[in-house]
Amino acid sequence: MFYEPKKGDHGLPKNPFNSLVIPRPIGWITSLDANGVVNLAPYSFFNAVCYRPPTVMFAGGAGPSPDEGGDWSKDSRRNIEATGEFVCNLTTWDTREQMNQTAAHVAPDVDEMALAGLTQEPSQLVKPPRIAEAPVHLECRHVKSVEIPHWEEPDQYFVVFGEVIGVHIRDDLITADGLIDVGKLRPIARLGYNDYTVVNPDTIFTMIRPE
Ligand SMILES: Cc1cc2nc3c(=O)[nH]c(=O)nc-3n(C[C@H](O)[C@H](O)[C@H](O)COP(=O)(O)O)c2cc1C
C-alpha cells in the first residue's frame, strides 16, 4: 500500500505512522514548575542525538487548548522552558505500570510522582528530582526548543533538546568488564497502538562493523 499522510488516505482504522518507526525508547521526564511542583510524564518521541556534548531530545504535542484553560503546551515543555532543567529517567520492565500511570492528564499542580507511588531522589546538578525506582538518570540542561511546522494548532509539536550534564547508572548494571548489562537493565520501548517491547538477554545480538 501507499498513502500520503497529508491526505490521510491510508484507509486503516488507525493512523499507522507510530507503528512504523519502532521501537521507540521512552524518556520519563521529571521537571519542576515555577512553584517547585514535580511533574513527570513519559515521552516516546525521545532519543539521544549526539555524543559531545551528549544531547537528548523529546517531542511534546499539544496540551490543553485555551478553551480548556491551557495554552496548547504540555506541562513538561512549559516547565523546562521556564526553569531550564529536566531529568530523563530510563523506563524498564520493572516500572512499566508506573510509567503508564504517569501519562494520565492531571492538573499542573498535581505531583505525578506521588500519584504513581514513586520515590523522589535528589539530583546532583539540577533541581528536578530523579525517580529512585529507575536505574539510569540523565540530568539535563535545556538547550533549545524547536517548533515543528504543523497543519493545525492541535497538531503542534515542539522538540525539546537537552544537554546531558550528569549521568547516574545503578552500580549492579555495570559488568566486571565495565559494560552496561542491557539484558539485566531490561529497557522497555514503545511500539504502535498500546503495544510495547522489552529488551531481554535473548533478544540481544552482536554484529561487528566492517572495516
Ligand atoms: C509510552 C507513552 C509515550 C508517550 N509519548 C509521548 C510523546 O512522545 N509526546 C507527547 O506529546 N506525548 C506523549 N505521551 C503522552 C504524555 O505522556 C501525556 O500527554 C502526559 O500527560 C504529558 O504530561 P505533561 O503535560 O505533564 O508533560 C506518551 C504517553 C505514553 C504512555
The ligand as a Gaussian input file, in Angstrom:
#p B3LYP/6-31G(d) Opt

LIG

0 1
 C        4.505000       5.357000      26.444000
 C        3.998000       6.747000      26.220000
 C        4.668000       7.586000      25.358000
 C        4.241000       8.901000      25.140000
 N        4.930000       9.698000      24.282000
 C        4.540000      10.963000      24.069000
 C        5.288000      11.808000      23.180000
 O        6.312000      11.423000      22.620000
 N        4.844000      13.085000      23.007000
 C        3.732000      13.562000      23.649000
 O        3.398000      14.721000      23.451000
 N        3.012000      12.780000      24.491000
 C        3.393000      11.504000      24.728000
 N        2.697000      10.710000      25.588000
 C        1.565000      11.289000      26.320000
 C        2.067000      12.126000      27.508000
 O        2.781000      11.320000      28.429000
 C        0.837000      12.737000      28.246000
 O        0.207000      13.654000      27.371000
 C        1.217000      13.445000      29.526000
 O        0.040000      13.763000      30.239000
 C        2.001000      14.718000      29.286000
 O        2.342000      15.192000      30.559000
 P        2.833000      16.668000      30.873000
 O        1.724000      17.611000      30.449000
 O        2.993000      16.573000      32.359000
 O        4.114000      16.900000      30.155000
 C        3.082000       9.372000      25.809000
 C        2.378000       8.515000      26.678000
 C        2.835000       7.217000      26.874000
 C        2.089000       6.301000      27.813000

